[in-house]
Amino acid sequence: MVVRRAVYLVSGLAIGLSVLFMAISGHARDIYVDVSYPYSDGDGSVEHPYTSIQQAIDNAEDGDSIYVFPGIYNETLLIDKELTLQGLDKENTTIWKNDSHRYTIEVTADFVTIEDFTIKAAKGCYVAAIYVKSDNVVIQGNFINVTGDIWAIYLDSSDGDTVGENLVRGGKGIYVTSSVNDAFTNNNITNCSVAGIKFFNSQNGIVYGNTFLYNQYGIYTQNCAHFNITNNTVKRNDVAGMNLYNIENSTIYGNLFSRNPTGLNFNGIDCTVRNNTFDGNDIALVLHGSNNAILGNLFTNSILYAMDASSADCENNVIYKNRFLKNSNHAKGNGKNMWDNGEVGNYWDDYNDVDRDHDGIGDYPYNIQGGGMDRYPTGNFLKPPNKPEVISPRDGESNVGLSPVLQVKVTDPDSDKLSVYFYRASDNHLLAERHGIPNGGIASCTLHLPYDTVMAWYVVVNDSKLENVSDIWVFNTVPIPPTNDKPVSDPGGPYQGFVGIPIQFDGSKSYDPDGEIKFYRWNFGDGSGEILAEKPTHTYSKAGNYTVTLTVIDNNGTSGMAKTYAVIMEEEANAEPVSDPGGPYKGKVNKEITFDGSSSYDPDGEITSYIWNFGDGSTAMGKVVTHTYEKAGTYMVTLTVIDNGGKVSVNSTSVTVSEEKKTPDLDIPCIFAGIILAIILTNMRRKK
């Protein structure tokens, strides 16, 4: 028995090695099919193609590729081998069976590719145009045209498939059941009576970049999990763009839902619906389920509701950072969900309240119809009333009657009715209040004042949420007859200055002939003023000629007013400095030469930098510098000066450098002369 088992083991091993060797040594073939080939000697070569696709499949082996020439192939296919089928002209390579059949194409082998065909199925087919009962199948770039109550593609317990760039038209749509890790990318699926794609009991599906148009549902899921549905366009479907029922741990991201009765009918747990756009749907999002995050979505132009979260089974969902714009009704809820994440809520274009601390979050919650609130809403916050404008008496007016009527004009950017409160400025005493003043209207109150009264007053305008305070205005009533001598106002000036630089005004030369000045009121001509200061400072923000008014009031309440002017210019111009390098200079090779720039000057400031360029590649800094040249010649010397305002001036002079003259060497001639003289003297002695 042991020997027999050993023999079986060795025999099995030998057979396995033989099969492995054959698999390694073999290679994939290219097989051709042409329905128009007129002969019966087809062998699958390009010269002698098969006339039937199924014939090619039957004669193929795993790994082969079958190329199909244009034509109408009236047959059904059973693909039971690892093959690639490719049509060579998608528009004109058609697989279409007239007789009764379950599937036009049935795939039972793994790793099959079907690409670039027109596949039609009509009354003769009663289940599906393409039926897949295997894994890792690719259906790519086909036109699948279906009529009747059948599926275009049916994936039955089929994992790891890729269905991409197909045009699917008609029939029930695509059906996926009990499958894992199937990807649907860039398909165009239209006019399907059930759904563009219907998933049942499936996991890890990817639906990316597809267009679903004129279907009953764009996408329909039931009992699915771990799906990624991203960047799809879902428009004009009959019931809903997507109906995701009992879906868990999935992401719905970046999709466009447009003009569907319901954009997204969602019933899920632990899912994320993020950064989608819902536009022009009757109801954009119907929310069921729990523990989902709904964030970053844009809801616009919804006819009934942007979001309906009112069902009893909708709870513990977090809804934040969404934008609700131009919807008939933004949302309705049931009070069981969070409409913010504890820090920020949603943007509501009808949020009708204020943000007083300017932190970008509304000061009051946004209430959700039916229950719930957004505690941290954003939106177009209410703006405060505009600053009130004085009508009468005019600011600084004198000789006003004893029963003056104070009048101001009030406006508000977003309120129709305003309240106005009149105050005396000296003690902030409320003089009168007026309510229900229309936007753009005039509020008024009448006072009764004694002679020679200086009246400083202001108003506060309130729109029930926010308020604004006017400037302080001053006038004085007619003097007591006979009057005391009026004080004399002297505002000084005229003044000159520059934008952004404070100017000090001086009213110290004002005086009162028969008393003393008790009150100073400056109006600087740019809409601002100051009281009490004799020598105020003021900074103008714009250039121009301004009329400056000083009103002084003496100890008897009589006022005097005078005007002066302030001429405000843009930034003060800085005059350029003047560079003077001196010279021309002369010098010797290898001898220091002194260069003097002290005659340079700046007409409105001081020179801060002296930069010399000696023309031989050397530079130096300083008012007075020295330099030594190594070669004779004439050089251009440049002095650049920079003043304290950054202005630059450049000027040049020249320097002539010559070789130093040497004294001739007389030693050798003297020696020769001495020798000659010695010879002469010697000869003279001999003659004697």
C-alpha positions in Angstrom: 0.0 0.0 0.0 2.9 2.4 0.9 4.6 1.6 -2.4 1.3 2.2 -4.3 0.9 5.6 -2.7 4.5 6.6 -3.5 3.9 5.6 -7.1 0.7 7.8 -7.2 2.6 10.7 -5.6 5.5 10.5 -8.1 3.1 10.2 -11.0 1.1 13.2 -9.8 4.2 15.3 -9.4 5.4 14.3 -12.9 2.0 15.3 -14.4 2.1 18.6 -12.5 5.6 19.4 -13.7 4.6 18.6 -17.3 1.6 20.9 -17.1 3.8 23.7 -15.6 6.4 23.2 -18.3 3.7 23.4 -21.0 2.3 26.6 -19.5 5.7 28.2 -19.3 6.8 27.2 -22.8 3.5 28.1 -24.4 2.5 31.7 -25.5 -0.7 33.6 -26.1 -2.1 33.7 -29.6 -3.9 36.3 -31.6 -7.1 34.9 -33.2 -9.2 36.7 -35.8 -12.9 36.6 -36.6 -14.6 38.1 -39.7 -18.2 37.2 -40.3 -17.8 38.3 -44.0 -15.0 35.7 -44.7 -16.5 33.7 -47.5 -14.7 30.4 -47.1 -14.9 27.5 -44.7 -11.2 27.0 -44.2 -10.9 29.5 -41.4 -8.2 28.8 -38.9 -8.3 32.0 -36.9 -5.4 33.6 -38.7 -5.8 37.1 -40.1 -5.7 35.7 -43.6 -8.2 32.9 -42.8 -10.3 34.2 -39.9 -13.1 32.3 -38.2 -16.6 33.5 -39.1 -18.0 33.0 -35.6 -16.8 34.5 -32.4 -17.9 31.4 -30.4 -15.9 29.2 -32.9 -12.8 31.3 -32.0 -13.6 30.9 -28.3 -13.9 27.2 -28.6 -10.6 26.9 -30.4 -8.8 29.4 -28.1 -6.7 28.7 -25.0 -6.3 30.7 -21.8 -4.4 33.9 -22.4 -5.4 34.2 -26.1 -6.7 37.4 -27.6 -9.6 37.4 -30.1 -9.9 40.3 -32.6 -13.3 40.7 -34.3 -13.6 42.6 -37.6 -16.7 44.7 -38.3 -20.0 43.0 -39.0 -23.2 41.7 -37.3 -22.6 38.6 -35.4 -25.9 36.8 -34.8 -24.9 34.5 -32.0 -24.6 34.2 -28.3 -21.3 33.7 -26.5 -20.1 31.5 -23.7 -16.7 32.7 -22.5 -15.3 29.9 -20.4 -11.6 30.7 -20.8 -9.2 33.5 -19.8 -9.5 35.5 -23.0 -9.5 39.0 -24.4 -12.3 39.9 -26.9 -11.8 43.1 -28.8 -13.9 44.6 -31.6 -11.9 46.4 -34.2 -14.6 48.9 -35.0 -16.9 49.5 -32.1 -19.7 51.2 -34.0 -19.8 48.5 -36.6 -18.9 45.4 -34.7 -22.2 44.2 -33.3 -23.2 41.1 -31.3 -26.9 40.5 -31.5 -28.9 37.3 -31.3 -32.3 37.2 -32.8 -33.6 33.9 -31.3 -34.7 33.4 -27.8 -31.8 33.2 -25.3 -31.0 34.0 -21.6 -27.7 35.9 -22.2 -26.2 37.4 -25.2 -22.8 37.0 -23.6 -22.2 34.7 -20.6 -18.8 34.8 -18.8 -17.9 32.0 -16.5 -14.1 32.3 -16.6 -11.9 34.7 -14.6 -9.7 37.4 -16.2 -11.9 38.0 -19.3 -11.8 41.3 -21.2 -14.7 42.4 -23.5 -13.8 45.6 -25.3 -15.0 47.9 -28.1 -18.2 46.1 -29.2 -21.8 47.1 -29.9 -23.9 44.6 -27.9 -27.6 44.6 -28.5 -30.3 42.7 -26.7 -34.0 42.9 -27.4 -37.1 40.7 -27.1 -35.3 37.5 -27.8 -33.1 37.9 -24.7 -34.9 37.5 -21.4 -32.2 37.9 -18.7 -29.1 40.1 -19.6 -27.0 41.2 -22.5 -23.8 40.4 -20.5 -24.0 38.0 -17.6 -20.8 37.4 -15.5 -20.4 34.6 -13.0 -16.7 34.9 -12.5 -14.1 37.3 -11.1 -11.7 40.0 -12.5 -13.7 40.6 -15.6 -13.1 43.8 -17.6 -16.0 45.3 -19.7 -14.5 48.3 -21.3 -15.5 50.8 -24.0 -18.6 49.1 -25.3 -22.0 50.4 -26.5 -24.7 48.2 -24.9 -28.1 48.9 -26.3 -30.9 47.1 -24.6 -34.7 47.2 -25.0 -37.3 45.4 -22.9 -37.3 44.1 -19.4 -33.7 42.8 -19.3 -30.4 43.9 -17.7 -27.6 45.4 -19.8 -24.9 43.9 -17.4 -25.5 41.4 -14.6 -22.7 40.7 -12.2 -23.6 37.6 -10.1 -21.2 37.0 -7.2 -18.5 38.5 -9.3 -15.5 40.1 -7.6 -12.8 42.5 -8.8 -14.5 43.5 -12.0 -13.9 46.7 -14.0 -16.7 48.3 -16.0 -15.4 51.4 -17.7 -16.2 53.9 -20.4 -19.3 52.0 -21.7 -22.4 53.6 -23.1 -25.3 51.8 -21.7 -28.8 52.7 -23.0 -32.1 51.2 -22.1 -33.3 48.0 -20.4 -33.2 47.7 -16.6 -29.7 49.0 -16.3 -26.7 47.2 -14.5 -27.3 44.7 -11.7 -24.7 43.7 -9.2 -25.4 41.2 -6.5 -23.3 39.6 -3.8 -20.1 41.0 -5.3 -17.0 42.6 -3.8 -14.6 45.2 -5.1 -16.2 46.0 -8.4 -15.3 49.4 -10.1 -17.6 51.3 -12.4 -15.7 54.3 -14.0 -16.6 56.9 -16.6 -19.7 55.1 -18.0 -22.6 56.9 -19.5 -25.8 55.2 -18.4 -29.2 56.4 -19.7 -32.9 55.5 -20.0 -32.8 52.5 -17.7 -36.2 51.4 -16.2 -34.8 50.2 -12.9 -31.5 51.9 -12.2 -28.3 53.0 -13.9 -26.6 50.6 -11.5 -28.4 48.5 -8.8 -26.2 47.0 -6.1 -27.5 44.3 -3.7 -25.6 42.7 -0.8 -22.3 44.0 -2.2 -19.1 45.3 -0.6 -16.3 47.7 -1.5 -17.8 49.0 -4.7 -16.3 52.0 -6.5 -18.5 54.2 -8.6 -16.4 57.0 -10.1 -16.9 59.6 -12.8 -20.1 58.2 -14.3 -23.1 60.0 -15.8 -26.6 58.8 -15.0 -29.3 60.4 -17.0 -33.0 59.7 -17.5 -33.1 56.5 -15.4 -35.6 55.6 -12.8 -32.8 55.8 -10.3 -29.2 56.7 -11.1 -27.7 54.5 -8.4 -29.7 52.1 -6.2 -28.0 50.2 -3.3 -29.4 47.8 -0.8 -27.5 46.2 2.1 -24.1 47.4 0.9 -21.0 48.6 2.7 -17.7 50.3 2.2 -18.7 51.9 -1.1 -16.9 54.9 -2.6 -19.3 56.9 -4.9 -17.4 59.9 -6.2 -17.5 62.6 -8.9 -20.6 61.2 -10.7 -23.2 63.4 -12.5 -26.7 62.4 -11.7 -29.3 64.3 -13.6 -33.0 64.2 -14.6 -33.7 60.7 -13.2 -37.4 59.8 -12.7 -37.5 59.0 -9.0 -34.2 59.8 -7.4 -30.6 60.5 -8.5 -29.4 58.0 -5.9 -31.3 55.7 -3.5 -28.8 54.4 -1.0 -30.7 52.0 1.4 -29.0 50.2 4.3 -25.6 51.4 3.3 -22.7 51.5 5.8 -19.2 52.9 6.2 -19.3 54.5 2.7 -18.3 57.8 1.2 -20.5 59.9 -1.2 -18.1 62.6 -2.4 -18.0 65.3 -5.1 -21.1 64.2 -7.0 -23.5 66.5 -8.9 -27.2 65.9 -8.3 -29.3 68.1 -10.7 -33.0 68.3 -11.5 -34.1 65.0 -9.9 -37.4 64.7 -7.9 -35.1 63.6 -5.0 -31.4 64.1 -5.5 -30.1 61.7 -2.8 -32.4 59.4 -0.8 -30.0 58.3 1.9 -30.4 55.7 4.6 -27.1 54.8 6.1 -24.9 54.3 9.1 -21.4 55.7 9.7 -21.2 57.2 6.2 -19.8 60.5 4.9 -21.7 62.7 2.4 -19.2 65.4 1.5 -18.6 68.2 -1.1 -21.5 67.3 -3.3 -23.5 69.8 -5.3 -27.3 69.6 -5.3 -28.9 72.0 -7.7 -32.5 72.3 -8.9 -33.9 69.1 -7.3 -37.4 69.0 -5.8 -35.8 67.7 -2.6 -32.1 67.6 -2.6 -31.3 65.2 0.2 -33.7 63.0 2.2 -31.8 61.8 5.2 -32.4 58.6 7.2 -30.1 56.6 9.4 -27.6 57.5 12.1 -24.0 58.6 12.8 -23.4 60.0 9.4 -21.5 63.2 8.6 -23.1 65.6 6.1 -20.6 68.3 5.4 -19.2 70.6 2.7 -22.2 70.2 0.4 -23.8 73.0 -1.7 -27.6 73.0 -1.8 -29.1 75.5 -4.4 -32.5 76.1 -6.1 -34.4 73.3 -4.4 -38.0 73.5 -5.2 -39.4 72.0 -2.0 -36.6 71.4 0.5 -32.8 71.3 0.3 -32.6 68.7 3.2 -35.3 66.7 4.8 -34.1 65.2 8.1 -37.5 64.8 9.7 -38.0 61.1 9.7 -38.1 59.2 13.0 -35.1 57.0 12.1 -32.9 60.0 11.4 -30.7 60.7 14.5 -27.2 61.5 15.7 -26.1 62.8 12.3 -23.7 65.7 12.2 -24.5 68.3 9.6 -22.1 71.2 9.1 -20.1 73.4 6.7 -22.9 73.0 4.1 -24.1 76.0 2.1 -27.8 76.6 1.6 -28.6 79.1 -1.2 -31.8 80.1 -3.0 -33.9 77.1 -1.8 -37.6 77.4 -1.3 -37.1 75.8 2.1 -33.6 75.1 3.4 -34.2 72.3 5.8 -36.6 70.5 8.1 -35.6 68.3 11.0 -36.8 66.3 14.0 -34.5 67.6 16.7 -32.4 64.5 16.9 -29.5 65.6 14.8 -26.6 68.1 15.2 -26.6 70.9 12.8 -23.1 72.0 13.7 -19.9 70.3 14.9 -19.6 72.3 18.1 -17.4 75.0 16.4 -19.0 75.9 13.1 -22.4 75.2 11.5 -23.8 75.9 8.1 -24.2 78.9 5.8 -27.8 80.0 5.5 -28.6 82.7 3.0 -31.7 83.7 5.0 -29.9 84.0 8.3 -31.4 87.2 9.6 -29.2 88.1 12.5 -26.0 89.7 13.6 -22.3 88.9 14.3 -21.4 91.6 16.7 -17.9 90.2 17.6 -17.0 89.7 13.9 -15.8 86.1 14.4 -17.7 84.9 11.4 -20.3 83.1 13.5 -23.8 84.4 14.1 -24.6 85.5 17.6 -27.9 83.7 17.6 -28.8 80.1 16.5 -30.5 79.3 13.2 -33.7 77.4 13.9 -34.5 74.3 11.8 -38.1 73.9 10.8 -39.7 70.9 12.6 -37.0 70.8 15.3 -33.3 71.4 15.8 -31.0 74.3 15.5 -27.6 75.4 14.1 -25.8 76.9 17.1 -23.0 78.3 15.0 -24.5 79.6 11.8 -22.9 81.7 9.1 -24.6 83.8 6.5 -25.1 87.4 5.3 -25.1 89.0 8.7 -27.2 92.1 9.4 -25.3 95.4 9.1 -25.7 98.3 11.4 -27.4 101.5 10.4 -25.4 104.1 8.6 -24.0 107.1 10.5 -26.8 109.6 10.9 -26.6 112.9 8.9 -27.5 116.2 10.4 -30.2 118.2 8.6 -30.6 121.1 11.1 -29.4 123.1 12.9 -26.1 122.9 10.9 -23.0 122.1 12.8 -21.5 125.3 14.2 -24.5 127.4 13.4 -25.1 130.5 15.5 -28.1 132.7 16.3 -30.4 129.7 16.2 -33.9 130.4 17.5 -35.0 129.5 21.0 -37.2 126.6 19.8 -34.9 124.8 17.5 -36.0 121.6 15.7 -33.3 119.0 15.7 -33.5 117.0 12.4 -31.4 114.0 11.2 -31.6 111.7 8.2 -31.2 108.0 9.0 -30.5 105.0 6.6 -29.9 101.3 7.1 -28.6 98.7 4.5 -31.0 96.0 5.6 -33.8 97.3 7.8 -37.0 99.1 6.9 -37.8 100.7 10.3 -35.4 102.5 12.7 -35.5 104.1 16.2 -33.7 107.4 16.8 -32.6 108.7 20.2 -31.6 112.3 20.7 -28.9 113.1 23.4 -27.4 116.2 24.9 -23.6 115.7 24.6 -22.5 117.5 27.8 -24.1 115.0 30.1 -25.5 112.3 27.7 -29.1 113.2 28.8 -31.8 111.7 26.6 -33.8 114.5 25.0 -36.3 112.5 22.9 -36.8 109.2 21.1 -38.6 108.5 17.9 -39.6 105.0 16.7 -40.7 103.6 13.3 -38.7 106.0 11.3 -38.6 104.6 7.7 -35.2 103.8 6.1 -34.1 107.0 4.5 -36.5 109.1 6.6 -36.0 112.1 8.8 -36.3 112.1 12.6 -36.9 115.3 14.5 -37.5 116.7 18.0 -38.2 120.3 19.2 -36.3 121.9 22.1 -36.9 125.0 24.1 -33.7 126.7 25.0 -32.7 130.0 26.7 -30.7 132.8 25.1 -27.0 132.4 24.5 -27.1 128.7 24.9 -24.4 126.5 23.5 -26.0 123.2 22.5 -23.9 120.1 21.8 -26.0 117.1 20.8 -25.9 113.7 19.0 -28.2 110.9 18.1 -28.1 107.1 18.2 -29.9 105.1 15.5 -31.0 101.5 16.2 -32.5 98.9 13.9 -33.5 96.6 16.9 -30.3 94.5 16.4 -27.4 97.0 15.9 -26.9 100.7 16.3 -24.7 103.6 15.2 -23.8 106.9 16.8 -23.6 110.2 15.1 -20.9 112.9 15.4 -21.4 115.6 18.1 -22.9 118.7 16.6 -22.9 122.1 18.2 -25.0 125.3 17.7 -25.8 128.3 19.8 -29.0 130.2 20.3 -29.5 133.9 19.8 -27.7 136.2 22.3 -29.4 138.0 25.2 -30.1 141.6 24.2 -28.0 143.6 24.8 -25.3 141.1 24.2 -21.8 140.9 25.6 -18.9 141.2 23.3 -18.4 138.0 21.3 -15.2 136.1 21.7 -12.7 136.3 18.8 -11.8 133.0 17.2 -8.3 132.7 15.7 -7.5 129.2 14.4 -4.1 130.2 13.2 -2.8 129.0 9.9 -3.0 128.5 7.0 -1.4 125.1 7.7 0.5 122.8 5.4 1.2 119.2 5.9 1.4 115.8 4.4 -0.9 112.8 4.3 -0.5 110.5 7.4 1.6 113.1 9.3 0.0 114.8 12.3 -0.5 118.6 12.2 -0.8 120.7 15.3 -3.4 123.4 15.1 -3.1 126.4 17.4 -6.1 128.4 18.6 -4.2 130.1 21.4 -4.5 133.5 19.9 -8.3 133.4 20.3 -9.5 135.7 23.0 -12.6 137.2 24.6 -12.7 141.0 25.0 -14.8 141.0 28.1 -14.4 137.6 29.6 -12.6 134.3 28.9 -13.0 131.5 26.5 -14.4 128.4 28.0 -15.0 126.1 25.0 -13.1 125.3 21.8 -14.7 123.3 19.0 -12.6 122.4 16.0 -13.9 121.1 12.6 -11.0 119.9 10.5 -13.0 119.8 7.2 -12.7 116.1 6.5 -15.7 115.0 8.5 -14.0 114.9 11.9 -13.6 117.4 14.7 -12.5 117.9 18.3 -13.8 119.8 21.3 -12.1 121.5 24.3 -8.5 121.4 23.0 -6.8 124.7 22.4 -4.0 123.1 20.4 -5.2 119.8 19.0 -3.4 117.6 16.5 -5.0 116.0 13.6 -3.9 113.6 10.8 -5.4 113.7 7.4 -5.8 110.5 5.3 -6.2 112.2 1.9 -4.5 115.1 0.1 -6.5 118.2 -0.5 -7.4 121.7 0.6 -9.5 121.6 3.8 -11.4 124.4 5.4 -10.7 124.3 9.2 -13.2 126.0 11.5 -12.7 127.0 15.1 -15.7 127.9 17.2 -15.0 129.4 20.6 -17.5 130.1 23.3 -16.9 132.5 26.2 -18.0 132.4 29.8 -21.3 134.1 28.9 -22.1 131.5 26.3 -21.4 133.6 23.3 -19.6 132.1 20.4 -17.2 133.3 17.8 -16.1 131.4 14.7 -13.3 131.8 12.2 -11.9 129.8 9.3 -8.5 128.9 8.1 -7.2 126.4 5.6 -5.0 123.3 5.7 -3.2 122.3 2.5 -2.4 118.6 2.7 0.0 117.1 0.2 1.1 113.6 -0.7 4.4 112.4 0.7 7.1 115.2 0.9 9.5 115.2 -2.1 13.1 114.7 -1.3 15.6 116.7 -3.3 18.6 114.9 -4.7 22.0 115.5 -3.1 24.8 117.1 -5.2 28.0 115.0 -5.7 31.3 117.0 -6.1 34.3 114.7 -6.4 36.8 117.7 -6.7 39.7 117.4 -9.1 41.0 117.0 -11.7 43.8 115.2 -9.8 47.4 114.4 -10.6 49.7 111.9 -9.0 52.5 109.4 -9.4 52.5 105.6 -9.8 52.6 103.9 -6.4 52.2 107.2 -4.6 49.0 107.9 -2.5 46.7 110.4 -4.0 44.0 112.1 -1.8 40.5 112.5 -3.1 38.2 115.0 -1.4 34.4 114.9 -1.8 33.7 117.4 1.0 32.2 119.9 -1.4 29.2 117.6 -2.0 26.0 118.7 -0.2 22.3 117.9 0.2 19.9 120.8 -0.1 17.2 119.4 2.2 19.0 116.9 4.3 22.4 115.3 4.8 24.6 113.0 2.9 24.9 109.6 4.6 27.2 107.7 2.1 30.2 108.5 -0.1 31.2 105.8 -2.5 34.3 106.2 -4.7 35.2 104.3 -7.9 38.8 104.9 -9.0 38.5 103.6 -12.5 41.0 100.8 -12.0 38.6 98.3 -10.4 39.1 99.7 -6.9 36.5 101.4 -4.7 36.4 103.1 -1.3 34.0 104.8 1.0 34.3 108.1 2.9 34.2 111.8 2.4 38.0 112.1 2.0 39.9 109.0 0.9 43.4 108.1 -0.5 44.2 105.7 -3.3 47.4 104.4 -5.0 47.6 103.5 -8.7 50.0 100.9 -10.0 50.1 102.0 -13.6 50.4 105.4 -15.3 47.4 106.7 -17.2 44.4 108.9 -17.0 41.5 107.4 -15.0 37.9 108.4 -14.6 37.0 108.8 -10.9 33.3 108.6 -9.9 31.8 109.7 -6.6 28.3 108.5 -5.7 26.6 110.1 -2.7 23.3 109.0 -1.0 21.3 111.3 1.3 19.2 110.4 4.3 16.1 110.1 2.1 17.7 107.5 -0.1 18.3 109.9 -3.1 21.4 109.3 -5.1 23.8 111.6 -7.1 26.7 110.6 -9.2 29.5 112.8 -10.6 32.9 112.2 -12.1 36.3 113.8 -12.4 39.7 112.6 -13.7 43.1 111.8 -12.3 46.3 111.7 -14.4 49.0 109.3 -13.1 52.5 109.5 -14.4 55.8 107.6 -13.9 58.3 109.2 -11.4 61.4 110.6 -13.2 64.8 109.0 -12.2 68.3 110.9 -11.9 70.8 109.5 -14.5 73.5 107.1 -13.1 76.9 109.0 -13.3 79.1 106.3 -11.7 80.3 104.6 -14.9 81.1 107.8 -16.8 83.1 109.1 -13.9 85.1 105.9 -13.7 85.9 106.1 -17.4 86.9 109.8 -17.0 89.1 109.0 -14.1 90.9 106.2 -16.1 91.5 108.5 -19.0 92.8 111.3 -16.8 95.2 108.8 -15.1 96.5 107.7 -18.4 97.1 111.3 -19.5 98.9 112.2 -16.3 101.1 109.0 -16.5 102.1 109.9 -20.1 103.0 113.4 -19.1 105.3 112.2 -16.3 107.1 109.8 -18.7 107.8 112.6 -21.2 109.5 114.6 -18.5 
